Amino acid sequence: GQERRYYYLTELGLRALNEKRAEWRSFAAAVNLIIGPPNFTEVEI
């Protein structure tokens, strides 16, 4: 088979990832204030 390739985040990419994670957490918190936190125990049949 083909030789495996390994990819790594650069320092700049890691900073961008952390920034996007923080933005997502902020957005999710704002949505949760409006609709409430997710309830993972609910099951729809």
Secondary structure, 3 states (H helix, E strand, C coil): CCCCCCCCCCHHHHHHHHHHHHHHHHHHHHHHHHHCCCCCCCCCC
